[in-house]
Each structure stands twice: as C-alpha cells, then as structure tokens.
C-alpha cells in the first residue's frame, strides 16, 4: 500500500502549536480566574509560562508561513484555491456530518481545512496583539489600540472569545479526523497514512 509522507518540519510545527495551545488555554483560565487551581503554581509563574508559550506559538506561526513559501515542498499551494475543490464545500460538510456516504474527491486539503488554517493563523496573531495590548496597556502604541477597540474591557473580551474559538475549533478538528477514520488521527501525529483507496464513509 502506497504511503504519503507529511514533512517532518510541518509535523514538528503542528505539535509545537498543539502544546502551546494547551499551555495557553490552561494558564489563561488561571489568569482569568485566579481561584482556579493550576498545580499550586503562583500567579507570577503562570503568567510567565503564558507569555513564553505565546511567544513560542507566534514564532512558530511565522516559521510555518515562511516555510510554506520557502521550505522544500513549498506547500503554500495547498492553502490557496485549487480546482479540485471547486463546488465541493457543502458536499464535504455533508460527508463530515454523515449525510453523504461518499467522500468528494479533493486536493490535499479541502475547502474547510484551508479556511480553518487561514483563520487560525489570523486568530493566533489577533490573540498575540490583544495579549500584548493588555500587558503593555500604558504604552502609547498599545494604549491607542485599546482605545480603537473601545477600551480595556473590550480588548479582554476579544482575547477571551478567541480563546473559546480555539477550544471549540480544535475539538471540532479532532472530531472530524476521528469521525472520518482513526488512521487520519495518527496521520496528524506521525505523518504517514495509507493512500486513500475508497471514498465511502465508515458510517
């Protein structure tokens, strides 16, 4: 059976993103609700971990975008519109929701996946900007950004709501992989999956 290999750099960056998201969400809950216990750690330590994880995920995001343009596979093409996906957006969603037995033939990433990855990238940087604004709220530059969104409370709300977007979208992302086929879940972590030989949903 033929195998498709997901490049090692992409897999490493995927895992870094996952670990950072877990760290950011868990520490973010503690910062938002100080009475929430996080292994007995002090607020100062939790905040530092949160900031370091934010720096790493932003750096990881920049690296991923750079690698998509200049890495060996130059996989930026997979994130742009492709003719293989034309007119298949809703058919793909019907397949995911088990309303359709056959999986539409698409490129490496279908339209929903492409949209999600692009939105995630934008959301990561929006989180970074809103977090920096709250951290350095007295700085003229960040104070101006806070005023632009209507005040510190609105900035905090933006940061908080995007966190929930990540929580639910990641859970949904995992659900779609598991619902389609468990081997795709393994593909997320180990980068190798059997070549698709049939397009019928197991459900």
Beta strands, then each sheet from edge to edge (+ up, - down):
strand 1: 3-5
strand 2: 192-194
sheet 1: 1+ 2-
end
